[in-house]
Amino acid sequence: MIEAEPPEPDRIEGAPHPRMTQRLFGQVRAEAEFLAALAGNRLHHGWLITGPRGIGKATLAWRIARHLLAAPATGEAGLFGAPEPAQSLDVAPDHPVVRRMAALSEPRLFLLRRPTDEKGEKLRTEITVDEVRKLSSFFGLSAADGGRRVAIVDAADDLNTSAANALLKQLEEPPRGAVLLLVAHQPARVLPTIRSRCRTLRLQPLGADALHAALSAALGPDAPDPEAARTIAALAEGSVGTAVELALQDGVALYGRLVALMDAMPNAPRAPLIALAEEVASGGAKDPHRLRMILTLTDRLLVRLARTGAEGSPPPEALPQEGRILCRLSPDPAAGRKWADLTADITDRVRRGRAVNLDPATLLVDMLLRIDAAAGSSAQR
């Protein structure tokens, strides 16, 4: 019997893990900034890699780690003298460090992330202080070759208070040759004292071309056709992680059903509304990704409504006729503000509902009915 692999919190289901991803798209500036610091012998011991989810922060962290562990440290001379400054973070795929890191067996690398429960089946909701203590033990050991050691924290947002304070001690007194790479989706949630001891690398959402290239590289032959890719690009907002999830979770079709419901609002028929909620909820018991997908897409749709009212015109269409629907339901700035307020309200209600394990179908029906009611007061007559 083949045992199932344990879940990984820093991996998108169906896509390669960042440690297996050799190329990074759309983040040339951030890579160049790190390489300049390395070439100038200004390698900081702590780096905070920030930006929205899914734009390549973890991939960059793994690229930096591979480069640091595979290349001689600054000032180390080889047989033919000191090496020239690196022009990229690329490391040959057959390099021993690459193979060991892919197998999570590189002794000079420590990965700090949310652990699984005692059975190894479910992920814990946060990084605990016990995990950080393992990092302390790792740094307490001598490096096998006296060179660098690297720790990746993915993500720093997941540290609980005790864990964050324990990590702060590592940043305050870093061992010689140690580099800590902290991935942060929401840096404001990271302790200010941790932020102040790190140099920040800010990544930007990907442009359309880089997003398409990254999506094709991640999914290969399973990449969406050009028409679906256009819709995905409009909804992904520069996040290749979101784009991959949209492609793998049939996000285009699901978004189309949401837009069709919105087209019938206000006073949309209850039958298709309830049917969609029950279908997603029943699948959510077996596949929680689909429930998360409809919540993400609903949020995207509400944000696009708010933008339409605030800016006086819709964003580029994700689907045919979407612009007409957005303009009808959000015709002016006042309507845009109502949709923005509803977005915040629904986000809070969903968070509280999921915290108390509210029935997903009930949660979704309530959400869609609130949107229908809002359409009644916002739609152009």
N, C-alpha and C positions, 0 to 999 in steps of 0.2 A: 504494500500500500504506500502511495506517495503522499507524504505529509504536506498540507497546505502551508505556503509561506506565510509568516506572520505579517500583519498589516503594517504599512509604513505611513506615518503621518505626513511625510514630506513628499508624497508621490501621488500623481493624478492617475486614477484607475484607467488602465488601458494604454497609458503612455509610458515611455522609458523613464526610469528614475533619473534625476539630475546627474547622479554620479556616472550614469551610462551615456550621457549626452555630451558629445565631443564638441559640437559647435554651438555658439551663442549668437543669436541674431539681434541686430538693432541696438547693441549696447557698446558701440565702438568707443564712445567718449569715456565711459566708465572704465573700460579695460585700459585705455591709454593713460588715464589718470593714475591707475594703480601701477602700471609699468613705469611711469615717470618717477613715482615715489621710490620704486624698487631700484631703478637705475641711478637715482640720485642719492642712494644710501639713506633714504628717509622712510624706511619701512616701519610703519607704526605697529605696535604690538596688538592693537585692537582696531577692527574695522566694522563699522555698522553699515550693512548693505540694505538700503531702503527703497521703497517704491510699492505700487499696488501689487496685489497678488498676481502671480502667473506671468510676470514679464521677464523672468530669467534670473532672479536674485540668487536662488539656490544653485542654478547652473553656473553662474559666475563664481560663487563661493567654491564649488568643486573644481572649477578651472584654475582658480588661484591656488587652491590647496595642491592640486597635481603639479602645477608649475613650481611652487616653492619646494616641494619634496623631491622633485625630479631634477631640479637645477642646482648647481653649486651655490652656496650662500655667497653674498657679496663679499669680495675680498679673498675668496678662496681660489687659489690658483691650481689649475690642473697641470697635466704634463706639458702643455704648450702655453702656459701662462694664464692670466685671468681671462675669463670669458667676456665676450662683447655683450653689451646690454641687450636684453631680449627685445624683439620687435613685436612679439605676440605671446599670448599665454598658451599657445598650442604645445602639446606634448605628443610625441609619436604614440599611436595606439598600441604598439607592441612593447612599449616601455614597461619594465617590471612594476614600477609604481602605479601605472595605470591599471594593470591587471590586479594588483593587490587591493587598490582602492575600490575597484568594481566589485571585488569579493568581500569588501569590508574586513580585510585582513592586513592592512598596512599598519605596522606597529607605531608609526610616528603620527598617526591621525586618530583623533577622537571625535566621534559624532554625538552631540548632545541634542536629544529630541524627546518628544513625549514617549514614554515607555508603554508597553502593553500590560494588561492585568496579569494576575498570577497564572492564569491558564494560557497566556500568550495569544488570546483570541480577540480581545477588544483593546482599543487604545485608551489610555487615561486622558483626562481632559486638560492636564497641565504637566509641566516639567517640575518635578519635585526636587527638594534639596538633596535627597539621596543620590539622584542622578548627577548633580553638580559635585557631590563628594567624590564620585568616581573620576570626574575630571581632575579634581585635586590630586587624587592618587596617580593619575596618568602623568601629570606634570611633575610629580614627585620622583618619578623614575628617570634615570639617565637615558638620553637618546642613544640608540644603538651605535650611531656613528658620530655622536657629538654634535650633530647638526640641528636643523630646525625640527620643531614639532608644531603641528597645526590642529586646532579644534574648530569645528563647525557647529554653530548653535542655530538650529532650524526648528522653530523660530523663537527669537527672543521674546516675542509677544506671549508665548506660552509659559514663561517662567512664573511660578507663584512667588509671593513676597519673600519667603525664606530662601528659595532658590536664587532669586535675583540678588539678594544680599550676599549669598555665598559666591556667586559669580563675580560680584563687584570686587571681592577680595582678590580674586585671581587677576583682575584687571589693574588693581592698585599695585600689586607686587608680582608682575609677570616673570616667570622663569626666563633665563637667558635662552634666546633662540625660539621663544614661543610666539605664535601668532594666533589670535582668536578672530574668527570670522562670524559675525552675528547677523543673521538674516532677520529683518524686521518689516512686517507688512504695515504696521501702524506704530511708528517710532515714538509717538506721543505716549503709548502705553508702556514704554520701556523706562526704567528708572532714570531720572535726569542725571544722576551721578554715574550711571553706566554710559549714557550718551556722551557725557563730558569727557570720558576717558577713551573714547573711540574716535577715529577719523571716519567721516561719513562718505560713503559712495552712493549717490542718488541715481537710480535707474529710472528711465522714462518709458511710458507706454510705447509699444512698437507701432511704426507706421504700417500702412497697408501692405507694402511690398515685403517688408521684413516679417510681418505677421503671416503672410501667405507662405513664405519660404520656411518659416519655423514650423508651421502646421504641416506642410508637406514632408518635412524632415522627420517630424514626430510620428506621423501616421503612415507614411509611405504609400502603398497601394490603396490603403483605406481612406486616404485624404478625400474630402468632399469635392464634388464637381464644381466648376466655376460659378454657377448660379448660387449654389448653396454656400460656397466660400464667400461670396459677396455679402450674403445675409449674415453669416457668422462674423465677418470682419466688422460689420456695422454694430453688432451686438456685443462683441468681445471687448470693445473700448481699449484696444491695444494690448490685451492680455492673451498671450498664447495659451496659458493654462485654461482660461475660460473658453477660448476657441476650441481646444481639444475636447473639453467636456461637452460643449455644444455639438461637436461633430459626433462624438461617441454616444451621447444620450438622446439623439434624435431631436436636438434642440430647435432646429429650423421648423419642423412640423409642429412641435409643441408651441412655439411662438406664434405660428400661423393660427392655431386654435384660439390662443388668447386674443389675438388681434381681431379674429372673427367675432368673438364674444363682445369685444369693445365696440365693434361696428354696430352691434344690435343694442347698445346702451344709449340712453337710459331705458329702464324697464325691459331688460333683456329676458328672453324666455328662461325659466328656471331649469327646465329639463337638461339642456346641454351644459349649463353651468354646473349643476349637481353631478352630471355624468362625468365631466372632466375631473372634478374634485375627487369623486369616488375611484375613478380609474387610477389616478396618480397615487392616491392614498393606499389603495390595495396593493399596487406595485411597490410602494414605499416600504412595506413590511419586509419584502424580499430584496428590494433595491433602493436603499435610502438616497442614492444619487439622483433618482428621478424626482423625488420630492424636493430635494435641494435645488434641482434644475428649475422646476416651475416657480419656486420662490425667487430664484435669481432672475428669471425671465420677467416675472411680474414686477420686480423692483426695476429692471431695465425699462419696462414699458411705462411705469409711472414717472421715472426720471425723464424719459423722452417727452412725456406729456408736459411736465413742469418746464422743461427747456423750450418747448414749442410756445407756450404762453408767454414766458419771460422774454424770449428773443423775437417773437412775432413771426416766426417761420419754423417749420419742422426741421429736424436733422436729416441728413441723407437717408432715404428710405431703406429699411431692411427688407421690406416686402412690398410688392405692388399695392397701391391704394393705401398704404399705411399713412402717408403724409396727409391725405384727405381726412382720414379718421382722427389723426392727432390734431389737426387744425379745427375740426368740428368740436371736439371735446375740450380743447384748450385754446379758445380764440383770443385771449387777451392776458395781460400780466396778472390780473386778479385771479383768473382761472389757474394760471401757472402757480401762483402762491398756494391755492387750495390743493393742487395736486402735490406740491412739495410738502405741505403739512400732512397730507394723507400718507405720503411715503414714509415719513418719520413715524407716524402713528401705527401704521401696519408693521413696520420693522420692529417696533417695541412690542406690539401684541404677539407677533410671531415668536419673538425671543421668549416672552413670558409663557406663551402656550407650549412651546417645546420644552421649556424648563420643567413644567409640571406634567409632561407627557400627555398633553391634550390630544384627543383623537385627530389624526391628520386630516381626515375628510371634513370634520367639523371646522377645523382651523382654516382649511382652504375655502369652504363654502362661506364662512364669515368674511374672509378676506375679499372674495369676489362680490359678495353682496354690498360690502362697504364701498367698493369701487363703483358698482352700479348706482348706489345712492349718490356718490360724489358726482357722477356723470350727470345726474338729474339737475344739480345746481350749477354745473359748470358748462354744459354743452350749449353750443350756439343754437338758438331757437330758429 
